[in-house]
Amino acid sequence: MHDTWTVTCPYCGEDVEIYVEPDVTGSFIQDCEVCCNPWRVQVVQDGGERFVSLARADGSE
């Protein structure tokens, strides 16, 4: 099971590597390391695999 993912910031377009603890599912807010804008990180577990997606978390979503 993956603990790190490379994601693309929905604001600045930079690729950033993030770490998600093995037992985390659901969503949380994290700031971009490059531009400091907030992301909503969604972690979904399907069987033995986890998937991570990002969306803006500035109220425009």
N, CA, C and O atoms as a Maestro MAE file, in Angstrom:
{
 s_m_m2io_version
 :::
 2.0.0
}

f_m_ct {
 s_m_title
 :::
 protein
 m_atom[244] {
  # First column is atom index #
  i_m_mmod_type
  r_m_x_coord
  r_m_y_coord
  r_m_z_coord
  i_m_residue_number
  s_m_chain_name
  s_m_pdb_residue_name
  s_m_pdb_atom_name
  i_m_atomic_number
  :::
  1 25 0.858 -1.178 0.000 1 A "MET " " N  " 7
  2 3 0.000 0.000 0.000 1 A "MET " " CA " 6
  3 2 0.902 1.237 0.000 1 A "MET " " C  " 6
  4 15 1.888 1.302 0.734 1 A "MET " " O  " 8
  5 25 0.551 2.196 -0.820 2 A "HIS " " N  " 7
  6 3 1.353 3.415 -0.936 2 A "HIS " " CA " 6
  7 2 1.120 4.345 0.253 2 A "HIS " " C  " 6
  8 15 0.009 4.438 0.773 2 A "HIS " " O  " 8
  9 25 2.184 5.032 0.675 3 A "ASP " " N  " 7
  10 3 2.085 6.064 1.704 3 A "ASP " " CA " 6
  11 2 2.430 7.435 1.152 3 A "ASP " " C  " 6
  12 15 2.077 8.448 1.755 3 A "ASP " " O  " 8
  13 25 3.119 7.486 0.007 4 A "THR " " N  " 7
  14 3 3.449 8.766 -0.627 4 A "THR " " CA " 6
  15 2 2.890 8.792 -2.038 4 A "THR " " C  " 6
  16 15 2.851 7.780 -2.738 4 A "THR " " O  " 8
  17 25 2.458 9.983 -2.432 5 A "TRP " " N  " 7
  18 3 1.920 10.205 -3.772 5 A "TRP " " CA " 6
  19 2 2.502 11.492 -4.318 5 A "TRP " " C  " 6
  20 15 2.776 12.432 -3.572 5 A "TRP " " O  " 8
  21 25 2.688 11.526 -5.629 6 A "THR " " N  " 7
  22 3 3.030 12.769 -6.299 6 A "THR " " CA " 6
  23 2 1.720 13.316 -6.858 6 A "THR " " C  " 6
  24 15 1.051 12.664 -7.660 6 A "THR " " O  " 8
  25 25 1.367 14.516 -6.424 7 A "VAL " " N  " 7
  26 3 0.116 15.147 -6.836 7 A "VAL " " CA " 6
  27 2 0.434 16.477 -7.511 7 A "VAL " " C  " 6
  28 15 1.514 17.035 -7.319 7 A "VAL " " O  " 8
  29 25 -0.505 16.978 -8.296 8 A "THR " " N  " 7
  30 3 -0.328 18.256 -8.977 8 A "THR " " CA " 6
  31 2 -1.236 19.287 -8.326 8 A "THR " " C  " 6
  32 15 -2.447 19.089 -8.228 8 A "THR " " O  " 8
  33 25 -0.644 20.381 -7.887 9 A "CYS " " N  " 7
  34 3 -1.411 21.433 -7.225 9 A "CYS " " CA " 6
  35 2 -2.434 22.023 -8.191 9 A "CYS " " C  " 6
  36 15 -2.079 22.385 -9.313 9 A "CYS " " O  " 8
  37 25 -3.703 22.126 -7.775 10 A "PRO " " N  " 7
  38 3 -4.731 22.693 -8.649 10 A "PRO " " CA " 6
  39 2 -4.620 24.214 -8.797 10 A "PRO " " C  " 6
  40 15 -5.357 24.803 -9.588 10 A "PRO " " O  " 8
  41 25 -3.731 24.852 -8.068 11 A "TYR " " N  " 7
  42 3 -3.518 26.295 -8.171 11 A "TYR " " CA " 6
  43 2 -2.313 26.630 -9.041 11 A "TYR " " C  " 6
  44 15 -2.444 27.311 -10.058 11 A "TYR " " O  " 8
  45 25 -1.124 26.143 -8.635 12 A "CYS " " N  " 7
  46 3 0.116 26.548 -9.312 12 A "CYS " " CA " 6
  47 2 0.610 25.529 -10.334 12 A "CYS " " C  " 6
  48 15 1.500 25.836 -11.127 12 A "CYS " " O  " 8
  49 25 0.042 24.313 -10.327 13 A "GLY " " N  " 7
  50 3 0.419 23.309 -11.307 13 A "GLY " " CA " 6
  51 2 1.706 22.559 -11.000 13 A "GLY " " C  " 6
  52 15 2.136 21.726 -11.797 13 A "GLY " " O  " 8
  53 25 2.326 22.837 -9.861 14 A "GLU " " N  " 7
  54 3 3.557 22.141 -9.489 14 A "GLU " " CA " 6
  55 2 3.265 20.729 -8.987 14 A "GLU " " C  " 6
  56 15 2.253 20.491 -8.330 14 A "GLU " " O  " 8
  57 25 4.158 19.804 -9.303 15 A "ASP " " N  " 7
  58 3 4.069 18.450 -8.755 15 A "ASP " " CA " 6
  59 2 4.694 18.451 -7.372 15 A "ASP " " C  " 6
  60 15 5.811 18.933 -7.188 15 A "ASP " " O  " 8
  61 25 3.970 17.912 -6.403 16 A "VAL " " N  " 7
  62 3 4.410 17.891 -5.003 16 A "VAL " " CA " 6
  63 2 4.209 16.479 -4.469 16 A "VAL " " C  " 6
  64 15 3.185 15.850 -4.737 16 A "VAL " " O  " 8
  65 25 5.177 15.983 -3.718 17 A "GLU " " N  " 7
  66 3 5.036 14.675 -3.093 17 A "GLU " " CA " 6
  67 2 4.428 14.856 -1.707 17 A "GLU " " C  " 6
  68 15 4.908 15.660 -0.908 17 A "GLU " " O  " 8
  69 25 3.360 14.096 -1.428 18 A "ILE " " N  " 7
  70 3 2.733 14.167 -0.106 18 A "ILE " " CA " 6
  71 2 2.762 12.789 0.543 18 A "ILE " " C  " 6
  72 15 2.766 11.762 -0.135 18 A "ILE " " O  " 8
  73 25 2.781 12.793 1.858 19 A "TYR " " N  " 7
  74 3 2.732 11.573 2.660 19 A "TYR " " CA " 6
  75 2 1.368 11.509 3.328 19 A "TYR " " C  " 6
  76 15 0.896 12.494 3.895 19 A "TYR " " O  " 8
  77 25 0.738 10.338 3.257 20 A "VAL " " N  " 7
  78 3 -0.537 10.107 3.934 20 A "VAL " " CA " 6
  79 2 -0.360 8.879 4.819 20 A "VAL " " C  " 6
  80 15 -0.006 7.801 4.342 20 A "VAL " " O  " 8
  81 25 -0.611 9.057 6.114 21 A "GLU " " N  " 7
  82 3 -0.469 7.956 7.069 21 A "GLU " " CA " 6
  83 2 -1.276 6.746 6.595 21 A "GLU " " C  " 6
  84 15 -2.352 6.907 6.018 21 A "GLU " " O  " 8
  85 25 -0.763 5.538 6.834 22 A "PRO " " N  " 7
  86 3 -1.401 4.320 6.325 22 A "PRO " " CA " 6
  87 2 -2.854 4.110 6.751 22 A "PRO " " C  " 6
  88 15 -3.620 3.485 6.017 22 A "PRO " " O  " 8
  89 25 -3.249 4.617 7.918 23 A "ASP " " N  " 7
  90 3 -4.615 4.382 8.399 23 A "ASP " " CA " 6
  91 2 -5.591 5.510 8.068 23 A "ASP " " C  " 6
  92 15 -6.736 5.475 8.519 23 A "ASP " " O  " 8
  93 25 -5.165 6.511 7.289 24 A "VAL " " N  " 7
  94 3 -6.016 7.669 6.986 24 A "VAL " " CA " 6
  95 2 -6.889 7.393 5.774 24 A "VAL " " C  " 6
  96 15 -6.405 6.959 4.728 24 A "VAL " " O  " 8
  97 25 -8.206 7.656 5.931 25 A "THR " " N  " 7
  98 3 -9.145 7.691 4.812 25 A "THR " " CA " 6
  99 2 -10.034 8.911 5.024 25 A "THR " " C  " 6
  100 15 -10.022 9.506 6.102 25 A "THR " " O  " 8
  101 25 -10.795 9.284 4.020 26 A "GLY " " N  " 7
  102 3 -11.643 10.463 4.130 26 A "GLY " " CA " 6
  103 2 -10.947 11.673 3.541 26 A "GLY " " C  " 6
  104 15 -10.153 11.543 2.609 26 A "GLY " " O  " 8
  105 25 -11.239 12.855 4.078 27 A "SER " " N  " 7
  106 3 -10.627 14.060 3.519 27 A "SER " " CA " 6
  107 2 -10.023 14.926 4.610 27 A "SER " " C  " 6
  108 15 -10.435 14.882 5.769 27 A "SER " " O  " 8
  109 25 -9.034 15.717 4.206 28 A "PHE " " N  " 7
  110 3 -8.396 16.661 5.109 28 A "PHE " " CA " 6
  111 2 -7.847 17.821 4.287 28 A "PHE " " C  " 6
  112 15 -7.724 17.723 3.066 28 A "PHE " " O  " 8
  113 25 -7.525 18.904 4.954 29 A "ILE " " N  " 7
  114 3 -6.990 20.096 4.298 29 A "ILE " " CA " 6
  115 2 -5.481 20.120 4.495 29 A "ILE " " C  " 6
  116 15 -4.981 19.870 5.592 29 A "ILE " " O  " 8
  117 25 -4.762 20.425 3.418 30 A "GLN " " N  " 7
  118 3 -3.306 20.565 3.474 30 A "GLN " " CA " 6
  119 2 -2.910 21.688 2.527 30 A "GLN " " C  " 6
  120 15 -3.480 21.820 1.444 30 A "GLN " " O  " 8
  121 25 -1.944 22.491 2.927 31 A "ASP " " N  " 7
  122 3 -1.474 23.586 2.079 31 A "ASP " " CA " 6
  123 2 -0.396 23.110 1.118 31 A "ASP " " C  " 6
  124 15 0.404 22.236 1.451 31 A "ASP " " O  " 8
  125 25 -0.381 23.691 -0.075 32 A "CYS " " N  " 7
  126 3 0.658 23.416 -1.061 32 A "CYS " " CA " 6
  127 2 1.997 23.923 -0.526 32 A "CYS " " C  " 6
  128 15 2.084 25.039 -0.013 32 A "CYS " " O  " 8
  129 25 3.034 23.102 -0.649 33 A "GLU " " N  " 7
  130 3 4.364 23.502 -0.205 33 A "GLU " " CA " 6
  131 2 4.959 24.605 -1.075 33 A "GLU " " C  " 6
  132 15 5.869 25.311 -0.642 33 A "GLU " " O  " 8
  133 25 4.453 24.758 -2.298 34 A "VAL " " N  " 7
  134 3 5.007 25.730 -3.240 34 A "VAL " " CA " 6
  135 2 4.293 27.075 -3.144 34 A "VAL " " C  " 6
  136 15 4.941 28.103 -2.951 34 A "VAL " " O  " 8
  137 25 2.950 27.080 -3.278 35 A "CYS " " N  " 7
  138 3 2.208 28.348 -3.342 35 A "CYS " " CA " 6
  139 2 1.382 28.632 -2.089 35 A "CYS " " C  " 6
  140 15 0.785 29.703 -1.976 35 A "CYS " " O  " 8
  141 25 1.340 27.689 -1.150 36 A "CYS " " N  " 7
  142 3 0.651 27.834 0.147 36 A "CYS " " CA " 6
  143 2 -0.871 27.901 0.067 36 A "CYS " " C  " 6
  144 15 -1.516 28.215 1.068 36 A "CYS " " O  " 8
  145 25 -1.458 27.620 -1.079 37 A "ASN " " N  " 7
  146 3 -2.916 27.580 -1.178 37 A "ASN " " CA " 6
  147 2 -3.430 26.257 -0.619 37 A "ASN " " C  " 6
  148 15 -2.724 25.249 -0.658 37 A "ASN " " O  " 8
  149 25 -4.671 26.257 -0.091 38 A "PRO " " N  " 7
  150 3 -5.199 25.057 0.562 38 A "PRO " " CA " 6
  151 2 -5.789 24.036 -0.412 38 A "PRO " " C  " 6
  152 15 -6.509 24.385 -1.347 38 A "PRO " " O  " 8
  153 25 -5.468 22.782 -0.167 39 A "TRP " " N  " 7
  154 3 -6.050 21.663 -0.911 39 A "TRP " " CA " 6
  155 2 -7.012 20.908 -0.016 39 A "TRP " " C  " 6
  156 15 -6.844 20.867 1.203 39 A "TRP " " O  " 8
  157 25 -8.018 20.313 -0.628 40 A "ARG " " N  " 7
  158 3 -8.811 19.276 0.042 40 A "ARG " " CA " 6
  159 2 -8.293 17.956 -0.518 40 A "ARG " " C  " 6
  160 15 -8.469 17.658 -1.699 40 A "ARG " " O  " 8
  161 25 -7.656 17.173 0.339 41 A "VAL " " N  " 7
  162 3 -7.098 15.881 -0.051 41 A "VAL " " CA " 6
  163 2 -8.131 14.815 0.285 41 A "VAL " " C  " 6
  164 15 -8.557 14.697 1.434 41 A "VAL " " O  " 8
  165 25 -8.528 14.047 -0.706 42 A "GLN " " N  " 7
  166 3 -9.505 12.973 -0.523 42 A "GLN " " CA " 6
  167 2 -8.778 11.641 -0.646 42 A "GLN " " C  " 6
  168 15 -8.130 11.373 -1.658 42 A "GLN " " O  " 8
  169 25 -8.885 10.796 0.396 43 A "VAL " " N  " 7
  170 3 -8.238 9.486 0.408 43 A "VAL " " CA " 6
  171 2 -9.332 8.421 0.451 43 A "VAL " " C  " 6
  172 15 -10.148 8.386 1.373 43 A "VAL " " O  " 8
  173 25 -9.336 7.560 -0.555 44 A "VAL " " N  " 7
  174 3 -10.345 6.509 -0.664 44 A "VAL " " CA " 6
  175 2 -9.636 5.160 -0.671 44 A "VAL " " C  " 6
  176 15 -8.637 4.982 -1.368 44 A "VAL " " O  " 8
  177 25 -10.149 4.221 0.097 45 A "GLN " " N  " 7
  178 3 -9.595 2.870 0.104 45 A "GLN " " CA " 6
  179 2 -10.572 1.957 -0.604 45 A "GLN " " C  " 6
  180 15 -11.763 1.938 -0.294 45 A "GLN " " O  " 8
  181 25 -10.050 1.192 -1.571 46 A "ASP " " N  " 7
  182 3 -10.856 0.240 -2.330 46 A "ASP " " CA " 6
  183 2 -10.135 -1.098 -2.278 46 A "ASP " " C  " 6
  184 15 -9.140 -1.305 -2.973 46 A "ASP " " O  " 8
  185 25 -10.633 -1.991 -1.463 47 A "GLY " " N  " 7
  186 3 -9.945 -3.258 -1.261 47 A "GLY " " CA " 6
  187 2 -8.620 -3.005 -0.569 47 A "GLY " " C  " 6
  188 15 -8.584 -2.415 0.512 47 A "GLY " " O  " 8
  189 25 -7.530 -3.446 -1.183 48 A "GLY " " N  " 7
  190 3 -6.214 -3.251 -0.604 48 A "GLY " " CA " 6
  191 2 -5.486 -2.030 -1.134 48 A "GLY " " C  " 6
  192 15 -4.324 -1.811 -0.794 48 A "GLY " " O  " 8
  193 25 -6.148 -1.231 -1.963 49 A "GLU " " N  " 7
  194 3 -5.490 -0.068 -2.552 49 A "GLU " " CA " 6
  195 2 -6.105 1.228 -2.056 49 A "GLU " " C  " 6
  196 15 -7.298 1.290 -1.761 49 A "GLU " " O  " 8
  197 25 -5.273 2.267 -1.968 50 A "ARG " " N  " 7
  198 3 -5.767 3.601 -1.628 50 A "ARG " " CA " 6
  199 2 -5.544 4.522 -2.817 50 A "ARG " " C  " 6
  200 15 -4.584 4.371 -3.573 50 A "ARG " " O  " 8
  201 25 -6.445 5.472 -2.963 51 A "PHE " " N  " 7
  202 3 -6.377 6.456 -4.032 51 A "PHE " " CA " 6
  203 2 -6.462 7.841 -3.415 51 A "PHE " " C  " 6
  204 15 -7.216 8.060 -2.468 51 A "PHE " " O  " 8
  205 25 -5.689 8.774 -3.954 52 A "VAL " " N  " 7
  206 3 -5.661 10.143 -3.446 52 A "VAL " " CA " 6
  207 2 -6.040 11.083 -4.574 52 A "VAL " " C  " 6
  208 15 -5.549 10.948 -5.695 52 A "VAL " " O  " 8
  209 25 -6.924 12.043 -4.276 53 A "SER " " N  " 7
  210 3 -7.254 13.091 -5.245 53 A "SER " " CA " 6
  211 2 -7.242 14.445 -4.531 53 A "SER " " C  " 6
  212 15 -7.412 14.529 -3.315 53 A "SER " " O  " 8
  213 25 -7.037 15.496 -5.320 54 A "LEU " " N  " 7
  214 3 -6.975 16.862 -4.779 54 A "LEU " " CA " 6
  215 2 -8.045 17.728 -5.391 54 A "LEU " " C  " 6
  216 15 -8.459 17.517 -6.531 54 A "LEU " " O  " 8
  217 25 -8.492 18.707 -4.627 55 A "ALA " " N  " 7
  218 3 -9.382 19.746 -5.128 55 A "ALA " " CA " 6
  219 2 -9.021 21.031 -4.398 55 A "ALA " " C  " 6
  220 15 -8.396 20.990 -3.338 55 A "ALA " " O  " 8
  221 25 -9.402 22.146 -4.947 56 A "ARG " " N  " 7
  222 3 -9.213 23.421 -4.273 56 A "ARG " " CA " 6
  223 2 -10.032 23.449 -2.993 56 A "ARG " " C  " 6
  224 15 -11.123 22.881 -2.943 56 A "ARG " " O  " 8
  225 25 -9.518 24.100 -1.962 57 A "ALA " " N  " 7
  226 3 -10.244 24.208 -0.696 57 A "ALA " " CA " 6
  227 2 -10.334 25.676 -0.276 57 A "ALA " " C  " 6
  228 15 -10.156 26.018 0.893 57 A "ALA " " O  " 8
  229 25 -10.616 26.537 -1.266 58 A "ASP " " N  " 7
  230 3 -10.679 27.969 -1.002 58 A "ASP " " CA " 6
  231 2 -12.111 28.505 -1.059 58 A "ASP " " C  " 6
  232 15 -12.325 29.717 -1.072 58 A "ASP " " O  " 8
  233 25 -13.084 27.600 -1.093 59 A "GLY " " N  " 7
  234 3 -14.479 28.016 -1.180 59 A "GLY " " CA " 6
  235 2 -15.002 28.047 -2.593 59 A "GLY " " C  " 6
  236 15 -16.201 28.239 -2.793 59 A "GLY " " O  " 8
  237 25 -14.132 27.862 -3.599 60 A "SER " " N  " 7
  238 3 -14.570 27.890 -5.003 60 A "SER " " CA " 6
  239 2 -14.981 26.516 -5.508 60 A "SER " " C  " 6
  240 15 -15.482 26.379 -6.624 60 A "SER " " O  " 8
  241 25 -14.768 25.511 -4.689 61 A "GLU " " N  " 7
  242 3 -15.093 24.164 -5.113 61 A "GLU " " CA " 6
  243 2 -16.551 23.966 -4.986 61 A "GLU " " C  " 6
  244 15 -17.056 22.886 -5.293 61 A "GLU " " O  " 8
  :::
 }
 m_bond[243] {
  # First column is bond index #
  i_m_from
  i_m_to
  i_m_order
  :::
  1 1 2 1
  2 2 3 1
  3 3 4 2
  4 3 5 1
  5 5 6 1
  6 6 7 1
  7 7 8 2
  8 7 9 1
  9 9 10 1
  10 10 11 1
  11 11 12 2
  12 11 13 1
  13 13 14 1
  14 14 15 1
  15 15 16 2
  16 15 17 1
  17 17 18 1
  18 18 19 1
  19 19 20 2
  20 19 21 1
  21 21 22 1
  22 22 23 1
  23 23 24 2
  24 23 25 1
  25 25 26 1
  26 26 27 1
  27 27 28 2
  28 27 29 1
  29 29 30 1
  30 30 31 1
  31 31 32 2
  32 31 33 1
  33 33 34 1
  34 34 35 1
  35 35 36 2
  36 35 37 1
  37 37 38 1
  38 38 39 1
  39 39 40 2
  40 39 41 1
  41 41 42 1
  42 42 43 1
  43 43 44 2
  44 43 45 1
  45 45 46 1
  46 46 47 1
  47 47 48 2
  48 47 49 1
  49 49 50 1
  50 50 51 1
  51 51 52 2
  52 51 53 1
  53 53 54 1
  54 54 55 1
  55 55 56 2
  56 55 57 1
  57 57 58 1
  58 58 59 1
  59 59 60 2
  60 59 61 1
  61 61 62 1
  62 62 63 1
  63 63 64 2
  64 63 65 1
  65 65 66 1
  66 66 67 1
  67 67 68 2
  68 67 69 1
  69 69 70 1
  70 70 71 1
  71 71 72 2
  72 71 73 1
  73 73 74 1
  74 74 75 1
  75 75 76 2
  76 75 77 1
  77 77 78 1
  78 78 79 1
  79 79 80 2
  80 79 81 1
  81 81 82 1
  82 82 83 1
  83 83 84 2
  84 83 85 1
  85 85 86 1
  86 86 87 1
  87 87 88 2
  88 87 89 1
  89 89 90 1
  90 90 91 1
  91 91 92 2
  92 91 93 1
  93 93 94 1
  94 94 95 1
  95 95 96 2
  96 95 97 1
  97 97 98 1
  98 98 99 1
  99 99 100 2
  100 99 101 1
  101 101 102 1
  102 102 103 1
  103 103 104 2
  104 103 105 1
  105 105 106 1
  106 106 107 1
  107 107 108 2
  108 107 109 1
  109 109 110 1
  110 110 111 1
  111 111 112 2
  112 111 113 1
  113 113 114 1
  114 114 115 1
  115 115 116 2
  116 115 117 1
  117 117 118 1
  118 118 119 1
  119 119 120 2
  120 119 121 1
  121 121 122 1
  122 122 123 1
  123 123 124 2
  124 123 125 1
  125 125 126 1
  126 126 127 1
  127 127 128 2
  128 127 129 1
  129 129 130 1
  130 130 131 1
  131 131 132 2
  132 131 133 1
  133 133 134 1
  134 134 135 1
  135 135 136 2
  136 135 137 1
  137 137 138 1
  138 138 139 1
  139 139 140 2
  140 139 141 1
  141 141 142 1
  142 142 143 1
  143 143 144 2
  144 143 145 1
  145 145 146 1
  146 146 147 1
  147 147 148 2
  148 147 149 1
  149 149 150 1
  150 150 151 1
  151 151 152 2
  152 151 153 1
  153 153 154 1
  154 154 155 1
  155 155 156 2
  156 155 157 1
  157 157 158 1
  158 158 159 1
  159 159 160 2
  160 159 161 1
  161 161 162 1
  162 162 163 1
  163 163 164 2
  164 163 165 1
  165 165 166 1
  166 166 167 1
  167 167 168 2
  168 167 169 1
  169 169 170 1
  170 170 171 1
  171 171 172 2
  172 171 173 1
  173 173 174 1
  174 174 175 1
  175 175 176 2
  176 175 177 1
  177 177 178 1
  178 178 179 1
  179 179 180 2
  180 179 181 1
  181 181 182 1
  182 182 183 1
  183 183 184 2
  184 183 185 1
  185 185 186 1
  186 186 187 1
  187 187 188 2
  188 187 189 1
  189 189 190 1
  190 190 191 1
  191 191 192 2
  192 191 193 1
  193 193 194 1
  194 194 195 1
  195 195 196 2
  196 195 197 1
  197 197 198 1
  198 198 199 1
  199 199 200 2
  200 199 201 1
  201 201 202 1
  202 202 203 1
  203 203 204 2
  204 203 205 1
  205 205 206 1
  206 206 207 1
  207 207 208 2
  208 207 209 1
  209 209 210 1
  210 210 211 1
  211 211 212 2
  212 211 213 1
  213 213 214 1
  214 214 215 1
  215 215 216 2
  216 215 217 1
  217 217 218 1
  218 218 219 1
  219 219 220 2
  220 219 221 1
  221 221 222 1
  222 222 223 1
  223 223 224 2
  224 223 225 1
  225 225 226 1
  226 226 227 1
  227 227 228 2
  228 227 229 1
  229 229 230 1
  230 230 231 1
  231 231 232 2
  232 231 233 1
  233 233 234 1
  234 234 235 1
  235 235 236 2
  236 235 237 1
  237 237 238 1
  238 238 239 1
  239 239 240 2
  240 239 241 1
  241 241 242 1
  242 242 243 1
  243 243 244 2
  :::
 }
}
